[in-house]
Amino acid sequence: MRLGVLDVGSNTVHLLVVDAHRGARPLPAFSHKAELQLAAHLEDGDRLSDEGERLLHDFVDEALQVAEDKGVEDLVAFATSAVRDAANGEEILQRLRDRAEVDIAVLSGEEEARLTFLAVRRWFGWSSGRLLVVDIGGGSLEIATGIDEDPDVALSLPLGAVRLTRDWFTADPVPADEVRKLRRHVRAEIARHVGEVARYGPPDHAVATSKTFKQLARIAGAAASSEGPYVKREIGHGDVTEWAEKLAHMSPTERAGLPGVSERRVPQLPAGAIVADAAMDLFGVSRLEVCPWALREGVILRRLDMITG
């Protein structure tokens, strides 16, 4: 069947069209996306601005037309932390439902972590043993560990790269004192939850998903995305620590010149690297393998399980 997944994320709003059948790898057929950076459109601390709502409405209209044009039979739509955390998020989604007749479900942070974990498990298989999965989004950090398809523990922390950049940095390059303050905050927040993960034992395979980790791996020498999804991509903690220090002191232009760094994500990369460094350090991970599948694929797989189960 041809399935469409509309992902309203904190950074990117993305329609992915796939040809999917239970027991087979979902085959991407078409992709339509825009980096709306909804997390940056939160005003007064927690309200999505009128401009953010307009951008979202316009993109959803485009995406629904694309889905129709591409022959999508079943559309699954969901929103993550930017809409979830907005005080007016439900109002905005209701207006979308009434206007565009599309039901956009709001995933909890724990659901995000569990679905991302499912995608990673299906990609690497049972031979990976106990997985630790770390995902840095625009609004939140998701962490999950387990030996089955459903993790033993799934956490979501308010440590997304866009959120932290907006709330903690006042200039770019980032002042040294702001880097230190954010570093302390991130490490204290993650440290509160280390025991919940560590009690299940060390992972056999530590995995990263998300654009932040893909960009950090590429900067550190991993293969470009053009080489395909089956090339093994890893990143070591030493490289992450080094770049977490460097990135904040580089100018936006210098960062934009690094391999694999998209222009729209240049401002948030320093905060993302600080989170990546802290997570690898506090969970005792020396290397992470980057998985090409993440939340969207997890949603697809769960949907297929529900339809054909």
Secondary structure, DSSP 4 states (H G I P E B T S, - for coil): -EEEEEEE-SS-EEEEEEE--TTS--EEEEEEEE---GGGGEETTTEE-HHHHHHHHHHHHHHHHHHHHTT-SEEEEEE-HHHHH-TTHHHHHHHHHHHH---EEEPPHHHHHHHHHHHHHHHH-GGG-SEEEEEE-SS-EEEEEESSSS-SEEEEES--HHHHHHHH--SSSPPHHHHHHHHHHHHHHHHTTHHHHHTT---SEEEEESHHHHHHHHHTTPPPGGG-TTS--EEEHHHHHHHHHHHHHS-HHHHHTSTT--GGGTTTHHHHHHHHHHHHHHTT-SEEEEPS--HHHHHHHHHHHHHH-
